[in-house]
Amino acid sequence: MTKSNEHYVTEHVKVRDVETTETHTQAVHTTHAEPRFNKAKFEFDKRNRTAEMRQQVTTFGIMIFLTFIAFGMVAAGLDKAIVLPILVLLAFIQVILQFFYFMHMKHDGHNVAKLFMISGIFLALSFVVMALYLTWLGDPLK
């Protein structure tokens, strides 16, 4: 049998010594050129990240403001017929802001997720409308 740096663990698996593997990985890493630092791309990415963080902070502030409006209307004791539709509208606005700015649905590549969310919203609204119809507008027991 010839002497080599390989030995057999089982019939089909051949394992190399650690020294050979280290020299192989060093050779692979030295043959590939390391990517150079691109300052213009770094600055461009930094500006984009900063702008997106500003949008998120601004959106968060808007959502807090909408929440204060909702609490203020309820605390003021306004009529339910006025408060309820406005609260639903404010909640809908907050959901849209959540989707687009915090769940990153405004970015490309989220079309399937958008389709599922829109389908879910459609089904939920269908159930709510049907429940309202059966409860208040229709006469289901006749």
Stockholm file with secondary structure:
# STOCKHOLM 1.0

chainA/1-142         MTKSNEHYVTEHVKVRDVETTETHTQAVHTTHAEPRFNKAKFEFDKRNRTAEMRQQVTTFGIMIFLTFIAFGMVAAGLDKAIVLPILVLLAFIQVILQFFYFMHMKHDGHNVAKLFMISGIFLALSFVVMALYLTWLGDPLK
#=GR chainA/1-142 SS CCCCSEEESSSSCEEECHHHHHHHHHHHHHHSCCCCCCHHHHHHHHHHHHHHHHHHHHHHHHHHHHHHHHHHHHHHTCCHHHHHHHHHHHHHHHHHHIIIIISCTTSTTCHHHHHHHHHHHHHHHHHHHHHHIIIIISCTTC
#=GC SS_cons         CCCCSEEESSSSCEEECHHHHHHHHHHHHHHSCCCCCCHHHHHHHHHHHHHHHHHHHHHHHHHHHHHHHHHHHHHHTCCHHHHHHHHHHHHHHHHHHIIIIISCTTSTTCHHHHHHHHHHHHHHHHHHHHHHIIIIISCTTC
//
